[in-house]
């Protein structure tokens, strides 16, 4: 099922809350865990939270839910901040869950004093065993009946570092027979003698995400706590924490269907595995669906925002065709990207009747869809490069490419006719000898005859060597794991194809992240991490697609 829902049910909820006076000021938040880089799925949440607050004159906080120091790092914090800013958003408050650790400890202590939390000595495996199943109720821990005094003492000693990792946990005391497993005395604190990126070694106990998250929302006065659908079963516990911890503000949680793209890994755990096992060159590899990877590849923030708005916000999850995202990239770039010519697989052509040593400058539109961008000058001379695929010695009928005796148009230049084919000792075509007709110059108004084929080219003596990186989906089958094995068994060996060719000489001063449309090839981005002397262009998207909105 491909999602084409352009509605936004959460926005409708906010409208009702504002119009009824229930909400005086809309406050949302984007709450990533700093344990990896953001991906395109996070973009949907970013756009949703910031757009809603912007529309109603409210605020959006960027808050890092850094409650698990084992997996978190400052690198991830900085990358997330950069990605949010790149998408075009400015947060109103920058917060960390770790800013509230003392407050959370106090609220957990309050639960103990109310008889609603207890220190448990069961191991993690035993807790899972006692929890029960979807059809069978759980069993109460033998430590559930500890007194308030004993629990307060043990919880303080946990904080003081007296116990080993895993030796004790603090659990909420709710209902071990609840049909919602999340209410069967969930763990709310665990011991971890691990330095924290923000608090150092001050703490050796850390709150669980499900306990910390509602407290953070309440402290910040969040009115609409928007999260993905997998947290729907957690909402009763979210509300329980707000109520029993006696938080002064009462945020409400709303869940929406997460974004899933065809042929795209959307699991942070799997993306981390691809990085750590060397299948890609880091989190910002252009094949990755991370925002840093998409940025390096050449996707624009405008395209991603428009895509996220178009797919809508539904209560159910759906699968969106990856070609829909590519469509929005093309739509954004078609009026912005200068046109140019690049040869990915060069074949040399010598125009035998063109004067040796002479170079003339020809006019070419920078962007025919945006005439205001003006005209560029391109050199033309006796020797040029064309694409190997634009020549065939024995072509099929009605083929528009160049072949012996065939005349074609050179884009922005002249008609040329193939007169002779030069081959190496193995029979491979290495050079063509052609003639040109000086009367057929582009823009001259020549109407003497017509040719059906138009090919692109670059002048050989001034052409700049360039590397072109072409990309295909990283994963060939998004349902790989359902068929056995792991998703790594379905990594596409041809996800990166590198070609060595040439570009026009006016490309010599391009900078990282400059974007161009190469005639007949697609949209390309100058790689911002290039550490070589040669220009590197990353394919953003091809020129055309069958996708229709």
C-alpha positions as CSV (number, residue, x, y, z in Angstrom):
1,X,0.0,0.0,0.0
2,X,1.5,3.3,-1.0
3,X,0.5,6.3,1.1
4,X,-0.9,9.3,-0.6
5,X,-2.7,10.9,2.3
6,X,-2.5,14.6,2.2
7,X,-4.5,15.2,5.4
8,X,-3.0,15.9,8.8
9,X,-5.2,14.7,11.6
10,X,-2.9,16.1,14.3
11,X,-3.2,19.6,12.9
12,X,-6.9,19.3,13.1
13,X,-6.6,18.4,16.8
14,X,-4.5,21.4,17.4
15,X,-7.0,23.6,15.5
16,X,-9.8,22.4,17.8
17,X,-7.7,22.9,20.9
18,X,-6.8,26.5,19.9
19,X,-10.3,27.5,18.8
20,X,-11.9,26.0,21.9
21,X,-9.4,27.8,24.2
22,X,-8.1,24.6,25.6
23,X,-4.6,25.5,24.4
24,X,-3.4,29.0,24.9
25,X,0.1,28.5,23.3
26,X,1.0,25.6,21.2
27,X,4.3,24.0,22.3
28,X,5.8,21.0,20.5
29,X,9.1,19.3,20.7
30,X,11.4,17.2,18.5
31,X,13.0,14.7,21.0
32,X,15.7,12.6,19.3
33,X,17.9,10.1,21.2
34,X,21.5,11.0,20.4
35,X,22.5,7.4,19.5
36,X,22.8,7.8,15.8
37,X,22.3,10.2,12.9
38,X,18.8,11.4,11.8
39,X,17.3,9.8,8.7
40,X,14.5,10.7,6.4
41,X,11.9,9.3,8.8
42,X,12.9,11.8,11.4
43,X,12.4,14.5,8.8
44,X,8.7,13.8,8.9
45,X,8.6,14.3,12.6
46,X,10.7,17.5,12.4
47,X,8.5,19.1,9.8
48,X,5.3,18.1,11.6
49,X,6.4,19.5,15.0
50,X,7.9,22.7,13.7
51,X,5.3,23.4,11.1
52,X,2.4,23.1,13.6
53,X,4.0,25.4,16.1
54,X,4.9,27.9,13.4
55,X,1.4,27.9,12.0
56,X,-0.2,28.8,15.4
57,X,2.5,31.1,16.6
58,X,3.8,28.7,19.1
59,X,7.2,27.2,20.1
60,X,9.2,24.0,19.3
61,X,12.0,22.8,21.5
62,X,14.8,20.6,20.4
63,X,15.4,18.1,23.2
64,X,17.9,15.3,23.4
65,X,16.5,12.3,25.2
66,X,19.9,11.3,26.5
67,X,18.9,8.7,29.1
68,X,21.2,5.9,27.9
69,X,24.9,6.8,28.0
70,X,25.9,3.4,26.7
71,X,24.9,4.3,23.2
72,X,25.1,8.1,23.1
73,X,27.8,10.4,21.9
74,X,28.4,14.2,21.4
75,X,29.0,13.4,17.7
76,X,25.4,12.5,17.4
77,X,24.2,15.6,19.3
78,X,26.1,17.9,17.0
79,X,24.9,16.1,13.8
80,X,21.3,16.3,14.9
81,X,21.6,20.0,15.6
82,X,23.1,20.5,12.1
83,X,20.4,18.5,10.4
84,X,17.6,20.4,12.0
85,X,19.1,23.7,11.0
86,X,19.8,22.4,7.5
87,X,16.1,21.5,7.1
88,X,15.4,25.2,7.8
89,X,14.2,25.2,11.4
90,X,15.2,27.2,14.4
91,X,14.3,25.7,17.8
92,X,13.0,27.9,20.6
93,X,14.7,25.9,23.5
94,X,17.6,23.5,23.4
95,X,17.2,21.0,26.2
96,X,18.6,17.6,27.4
97,X,16.9,15.0,29.4
98,X,20.0,15.0,31.5
99,X,19.2,18.6,32.5
100,X,16.3,17.1,34.5
101,X,18.0,14.1,36.1
102,X,17.7,15.6,39.6
103,X,14.0,16.4,39.0
104,X,13.4,12.9,37.8
105,X,15.1,11.4,40.8
106,X,12.8,13.5,43.0
107,X,9.7,12.4,41.2
108,X,10.8,8.8,41.4
109,X,11.3,9.3,45.1
110,X,7.8,10.7,45.3
111,X,6.4,7.5,43.7
112,X,8.2,5.4,46.4
113,X,6.8,7.6,49.1
114,X,3.3,7.1,47.7
115,X,3.8,3.3,47.6
116,X,3.9,3.4,43.8
117,X,7.5,2.3,43.1
118,X,9.8,-0.3,44.6
119,X,13.4,-1.5,44.2
120,X,13.5,-5.0,42.6
121,X,16.4,-7.5,42.8
122,X,15.1,-9.7,39.9
123,X,17.4,-10.0,36.9
124,X,16.4,-8.6,33.5
125,X,15.6,-12.2,32.3
126,X,13.5,-12.8,35.4
127,X,11.6,-9.6,35.0
128,X,10.8,-10.6,31.4
129,X,9.7,-14.1,32.7
130,X,7.5,-12.6,35.4
131,X,5.9,-10.1,33.1
132,X,3.7,-12.7,31.4
133,X,2.4,-12.7,27.8
134,X,-0.4,-11.0,25.8
135,X,-2.7,-13.8,26.9
136,X,-1.4,-14.6,30.4
137,X,-1.1,-12.1,33.3
138,X,2.3,-11.4,34.9
139,X,3.4,-12.5,38.4
140,X,4.3,-10.1,41.2
141,X,8.0,-9.9,42.1
142,X,8.9,-11.3,45.6
143,X,10.4,-7.8,46.3
144,X,7.2,-5.9,45.4
145,X,6.1,-5.8,49.1
146,X,9.2,-4.0,50.4
147,X,8.4,-1.1,52.7
148,X,8.5,2.5,51.7
149,X,11.5,3.0,54.1
150,X,13.4,0.1,52.7
151,X,12.8,1.2,49.1
152,X,13.9,4.8,49.8
153,X,17.1,3.5,51.4
154,X,17.9,1.1,48.5
155,X,17.1,3.8,45.9
156,X,19.5,6.2,47.6
157,X,22.1,3.5,47.8
158,X,21.6,2.8,44.1
159,X,22.3,6.5,43.4
160,X,25.4,6.4,45.7
161,X,26.9,3.6,43.6
162,X,26.7,0.9,46.1
163,X,25.4,-1.8,43.7
164,X,26.7,-3.3,40.5
165,X,25.1,-2.9,37.0
166,X,21.9,-5.0,36.8
167,X,21.9,-5.8,40.5
168,X,18.8,-3.7,41.2
169,X,16.2,-1.7,39.3
170,X,13.4,0.7,40.4
171,X,10.0,-0.4,39.1
172,X,6.7,1.4,39.1
173,X,4.0,-0.5,41.0
174,X,0.9,-0.5,38.8
175,X,-0.8,-3.8,37.8
176,X,0.8,-7.1,37.0
177,X,-2.4,-8.4,35.5
178,X,-3.1,-5.4,33.2
179,X,-4.0,-6.3,29.6
180,X,-1.4,-3.6,28.6
181,X,2.0,-5.2,29.3
182,X,3.5,-1.7,29.6
183,X,1.6,-1.2,32.9
184,X,2.9,-4.4,34.4
185,X,5.3,-2.7,36.8
186,X,7.7,-1.2,34.2
187,X,11.3,-0.6,35.1
188,X,11.8,3.2,35.5
189,X,15.5,3.3,36.7
190,X,18.5,1.0,36.1
191,X,22.1,1.1,37.3
192,X,24.8,1.9,34.7
193,X,28.3,2.8,35.8
194,X,29.0,4.6,32.5
195,X,30.1,8.2,32.0
196,X,27.5,10.4,30.4
197,X,28.3,12.8,27.6
198,X,26.6,15.6,29.4
199,X,26.8,14.8,33.2
200,X,30.1,13.0,33.3
201,X,30.3,10.6,36.3
202,X,27.8,12.4,38.5
203,X,25.1,9.7,38.0
204,X,25.3,5.9,38.0
205,X,21.5,5.4,37.8
206,X,19.6,6.5,34.7
207,X,15.8,6.8,34.1
208,X,14.2,4.7,31.4
209,X,13.0,6.5,28.4
210,X,9.3,5.8,29.0
211,X,9.6,7.3,32.5
212,X,11.7,10.3,31.5
213,X,9.9,11.4,28.4
214,X,6.6,12.5,30.0
215,X,8.4,14.3,32.8
216,X,10.5,16.2,30.3
217,X,7.4,17.2,28.3
218,X,5.6,18.4,31.5
219,X,8.6,20.4,32.7
220,X,8.9,22.2,29.3
221,X,5.1,22.8,29.1
222,X,4.7,20.8,25.9
223,X,1.0,20.9,24.9
224,X,1.1,18.3,22.1
225,X,3.6,15.5,22.5
226,X,3.7,14.0,19.0
227,X,5.3,10.6,18.4
228,X,5.1,7.6,16.1
229,X,2.6,4.9,16.3
230,X,4.7,2.3,18.2
231,X,4.3,4.5,21.3
232,X,0.5,4.2,21.3
233,X,0.6,1.3,23.8
234,X,2.9,3.4,26.0
235,X,0.4,6.3,26.3
236,X,-1.4,4.9,29.4
237,X,1.9,4.8,31.2
238,X,2.8,8.2,29.9
239,X,-0.5,9.5,31.4
240,X,0.1,7.5,34.6
241,X,3.6,9.1,35.1
242,X,2.2,12.7,34.6
243,X,-0.6,12.1,37.1
244,X,1.2,10.1,39.8
245,X,4.4,12.2,39.7
246,X,2.1,15.2,40.2
247,X,3.5,17.2,37.3
248,X,2.1,20.8,37.2
249,X,1.6,20.7,33.5
250,X,-0.4,18.0,31.6
251,X,0.8,17.4,28.1
252,X,-1.1,15.0,25.8
253,X,0.5,12.4,23.6
254,X,-0.7,11.9,20.0
255,X,0.6,9.1,17.7
256,X,1.0,9.1,13.9
257,X,2.1,6.6,11.4
258,X,5.8,6.6,10.8
259,X,7.4,7.1,7.4
260,X,8.4,4.0,5.5
261,X,10.1,4.2,2.0
262,X,10.4,1.4,-0.5
263,X,13.9,-0.1,-0.8
264,X,15.1,2.0,2.2
265,X,16.4,1.0,5.6
266,X,14.6,3.1,8.2
267,X,16.0,1.4,11.4
268,X,18.7,3.4,13.2
269,X,20.1,0.1,14.5
270,X,20.4,-1.3,11.0
271,X,22.0,1.9,9.7
272,X,24.5,1.8,12.5
273,X,25.3,-1.8,11.5
274,X,25.9,-0.8,7.9
275,X,28.3,1.9,9.1
276,X,30.2,-0.3,11.6
277,X,30.5,-3.3,9.3
278,X,31.9,-1.2,6.4
279,X,29.1,-1.6,3.9
280,X,29.1,2.2,3.6
281,X,31.6,5.0,4.1
282,X,30.1,6.5,7.3
283,X,26.8,7.9,8.3
284,X,26.9,10.5,5.6
285,X,27.5,8.1,2.7
286,X,25.3,9.4,-0.1
287,X,23.6,5.9,-0.3
288,X,22.4,6.3,3.3
289,X,18.9,7.7,4.0
290,X,20.3,9.8,6.8
291,X,19.8,13.5,6.4
292,X,23.6,14.0,6.3
293,X,23.8,11.4,3.5
294,X,21.0,13.0,1.6
295,X,22.6,16.4,2.0
296,X,25.9,15.1,0.7
297,X,24.2,13.4,-2.2
298,X,22.5,16.7,-3.1
299,X,19.0,16.5,-1.9
300,X,17.6,19.9,-0.9
301,X,15.9,20.8,2.4
302,X,13.0,22.4,0.4
303,X,12.4,19.1,-1.4
304,X,12.4,17.1,1.8
305,X,10.0,19.6,3.5
306,X,7.6,19.6,0.5
307,X,7.7,15.8,0.4
308,X,7.0,15.4,4.1
309,X,4.0,17.8,3.8
310,X,2.6,16.1,0.8
311,X,2.5,12.6,2.3
312,X,0.3,13.8,5.1
313,X,0.0,12.6,8.7
314,X,-2.2,9.6,9.2
315,X,-3.0,7.4,12.2
316,X,-1.8,4.3,10.2
317,X,1.5,3.6,8.7
318,X,1.9,3.1,5.0
319,X,4.7,2.6,2.5
320,X,5.7,5.6,0.3
321,X,7.3,5.0,-3.0
322,X,10.9,6.3,-2.9
323,X,10.3,7.8,-6.4
324,X,7.9,10.3,-4.7
325,X,10.8,11.8,-2.8
326,X,12.9,11.9,-6.0
327,X,10.0,13.7,-7.7
328,X,10.1,16.5,-5.2
329,X,13.9,16.8,-5.6
330,X,13.5,17.2,-9.4
331,X,10.7,19.7,-8.9
332,X,12.9,21.8,-6.6
333,X,16.0,21.6,-8.8
334,X,14.6,22.1,-12.3
335,X,14.5,25.9,-12.0
336,X,17.6,26.2,-9.8
337,X,20.2,23.9,-11.2
338,X,22.4,25.3,-14.1
339,X,22.6,23.0,-17.2
340,X,25.9,21.8,-18.3
341,X,27.4,18.9,-20.2
342,X,29.4,16.0,-18.8
343,X,30.8,12.9,-20.4
344,X,30.8,9.9,-18.2
345,X,32.3,7.3,-20.6
346,X,34.4,9.3,-23.1
347,X,34.9,8.4,-26.7
348,X,37.3,10.8,-28.6
349,X,36.0,12.4,-31.8
350,X,38.3,14.3,-34.3
351,X,36.5,16.7,-36.6
352,X,38.9,16.4,-39.5
353,X,37.7,19.4,-41.5
354,X,37.7,21.8,-38.5
355,X,40.8,24.1,-38.4
356,X,43.6,22.7,-36.2
357,X,44.4,24.8,-33.1
358,X,41.2,26.9,-33.5
359,X,38.8,27.2,-30.6
360,X,35.5,29.1,-30.9
361,X,33.1,30.0,-28.1
362,X,29.5,29.0,-28.4
363,X,26.4,30.2,-26.5
364,X,24.4,27.8,-24.4
365,X,21.5,28.5,-22.0
366,X,22.3,28.1,-18.3
367,X,18.8,26.9,-17.7
368,X,16.2,26.9,-20.5
369,X,13.4,26.6,-18.0
370,X,14.6,29.8,-16.2
371,X,15.9,32.2,-18.9
372,X,16.8,34.8,-16.3
373,X,19.8,32.6,-15.4
374,X,21.4,33.8,-18.7
375,X,23.9,32.3,-21.1
376,X,27.2,30.5,-20.6
377,X,30.1,30.2,-23.1
378,X,31.4,26.8,-24.0
379,X,34.5,26.1,-26.2
380,X,34.3,24.1,-29.4
381,X,37.3,22.8,-31.4
382,X,38.7,20.0,-33.6
383,X,38.7,17.4,-30.8
384,X,35.8,16.6,-28.6
385,X,34.6,13.8,-26.3
386,X,31.2,12.2,-26.7
387,X,29.6,9.3,-24.7
388,X,30.6,5.8,-25.8
389,X,26.9,4.8,-25.8
390,X,26.2,7.6,-28.4
391,X,28.0,5.6,-31.1
392,X,27.2,2.2,-32.4
393,X,28.9,0.7,-35.4
394,X,26.0,-1.5,-36.4
395,X,22.9,0.1,-34.8
396,X,19.3,-1.2,-35.0
397,X,16.9,0.5,-37.4
398,X,15.6,4.0,-36.5
399,X,18.5,4.5,-34.0
400,X,19.3,8.2,-33.4
401,X,22.8,7.7,-32.3
402,X,26.0,8.3,-34.3
403,X,27.2,5.5,-36.6
404,X,29.3,5.4,-39.8
405,X,27.7,7.6,-42.5
406,X,25.1,9.0,-40.0
407,X,24.7,12.7,-39.2
408,X,23.7,14.0,-35.8
409,X,23.5,17.4,-34.1
410,X,26.0,18.3,-31.4
411,X,24.1,20.1,-28.6
412,X,24.6,23.9,-28.9
413,X,27.1,23.4,-31.9
414,X,27.0,21.8,-35.4
415,X,25.9,18.8,-37.3
416,X,28.7,16.2,-37.6
417,X,28.9,13.0,-39.7
418,X,30.9,9.9,-38.9
419,X,33.4,9.2,-41.7
420,X,35.9,6.7,-40.1
421,X,36.1,4.4,-37.1
422,X,39.5,3.9,-35.4
423,X,40.0,0.7,-33.4
424,X,42.7,-0.8,-31.2
425,X,44.4,-4.2,-31.6
426,X,41.5,-5.9,-29.8
427,X,38.9,-4.4,-32.0
428,X,37.6,-1.8,-29.6
429,X,36.5,1.5,-30.9
430,X,38.9,4.2,-29.5
431,X,38.3,7.2,-31.8
432,X,36.0,8.5,-34.5
433,X,36.8,10.7,-37.4
434,X,34.0,13.0,-38.4
435,X,33.3,16.0,-40.5
436,X,31.1,19.0,-39.6
437,X,29.0,21.4,-41.6
438,X,29.8,25.0,-40.7
439,X,26.4,26.2,-42.0
440,X,24.5,24.2,-39.3
441,X,25.7,26.2,-36.3
442,X,23.1,26.2,-33.5
443,X,21.2,29.4,-33.4
444,X,22.1,30.4,-37.0
445,X,18.6,29.6,-38.3
446,X,19.8,26.8,-40.6
447,X,16.8,24.9,-42.1
448,X,18.4,23.1,-45.0
449,X,17.9,19.7,-43.6
450,X,17.0,18.0,-40.3
451,X,18.6,15.4,-38.1
452,X,16.8,13.4,-35.5
453,X,19.7,12.7,-33.1
454,X,21.2,15.2,-30.7
455,X,24.1,14.2,-28.6
456,X,26.2,16.1,-25.9
457,X,29.9,16.6,-25.9
458,X,32.8,18.5,-24.3
459,X,35.8,20.1,-26.1
460,X,38.8,17.8,-25.5
461,X,41.7,20.2,-25.0
462,X,40.1,22.2,-22.2
463,X,37.9,19.5,-20.7
464,X,38.3,19.0,-16.9
465,X,38.7,15.4,-15.6
466,X,35.9,14.4,-13.3
467,X,34.6,11.5,-11.3
468,X,30.9,10.6,-11.4
469,X,29.4,8.6,-8.7
470,X,26.1,6.9,-9.7
471,X,23.8,5.4,-7.1
472,X,21.2,2.6,-6.9
473,X,19.2,1.5,-3.9
474,X,21.4,0.2,-1.1
475,X,19.0,-2.6,-0.2
476,X,17.4,-4.5,-3.1
477,X,14.5,-6.0,-1.1
478,X,12.9,-4.2,1.8
479,X,11.2,-7.5,2.9
480,X,14.5,-9.3,3.0
481,X,14.3,-10.5,6.6
482,X,10.9,-12.1,6.0
483,X,12.5,-14.5,3.6
484,X,15.3,-15.6,5.9
485,X,18.7,-14.3,6.7
486,X,19.3,-10.7,7.5
487,X,18.9,-7.4,5.5
488,X,22.7,-7.5,5.0
489,X,22.2,-10.4,2.7
490,X,20.3,-8.1,0.3
491,X,22.8,-5.2,0.1
492,X,23.1,-4.2,-3.5
493,X,26.6,-4.8,-4.8
494,X,26.0,-2.1,-7.5
495,X,24.7,0.5,-5.1
496,X,27.8,2.6,-6.1
497,X,29.1,2.8,-9.7
498,X,32.0,5.1,-10.4
499,X,32.7,6.5,-13.9
500,X,35.7,8.6,-14.9
501,X,35.0,11.3,-17.5
502,X,35.1,15.0,-18.3
503,X,33.1,18.2,-17.8
504,X,33.0,21.6,-19.4
505,X,36.0,23.9,-18.5
506,X,33.6,26.5,-16.9
507,X,33.2,23.9,-14.0
508,X,36.7,24.5,-12.7
509,X,35.6,26.8,-9.9
510,X,32.7,24.8,-8.6
511,X,32.4,24.3,-4.8
512,X,31.0,21.6,-2.6
513,X,27.2,21.1,-2.8
514,X,26.9,23.1,-6.0
515,X,24.2,21.4,-8.1
516,X,23.9,20.9,-11.8
517,X,21.8,19.2,-14.4
518,X,24.1,17.2,-16.7
519,X,22.4,17.0,-20.1
520,X,20.7,13.6,-20.5
521,X,22.3,12.2,-17.3
522,X,20.5,13.7,-14.4
523,X,21.0,16.1,-11.5
524,X,24.4,16.0,-9.8
525,X,26.0,17.5,-6.6
526,X,29.6,18.4,-6.1
527,X,30.8,16.2,-3.3
528,X,31.5,18.4,-0.3
529,X,34.0,15.9,1.2
530,X,36.2,15.5,-1.8
531,X,39.8,15.1,-0.7
532,X,41.3,14.6,-4.2
533,X,42.4,17.0,-7.0
534,X,39.7,15.7,-9.3
535,X,36.1,17.0,-9.2
536,X,33.6,14.5,-7.8
537,X,30.0,14.6,-8.7
538,X,27.3,12.6,-6.9
539,X,24.2,11.6,-8.8
540,X,21.2,13.1,-7.0
541,X,18.4,11.8,-9.2
542,X,17.9,10.9,-12.8
543,X,16.1,13.3,-15.1
544,X,12.9,11.5,-15.5
545,X,10.6,9.1,-13.7
546,X,7.3,7.4,-14.3
547,X,6.1,8.6,-10.9
548,X,3.0,10.8,-11.0
549,X,1.4,12.6,-8.0
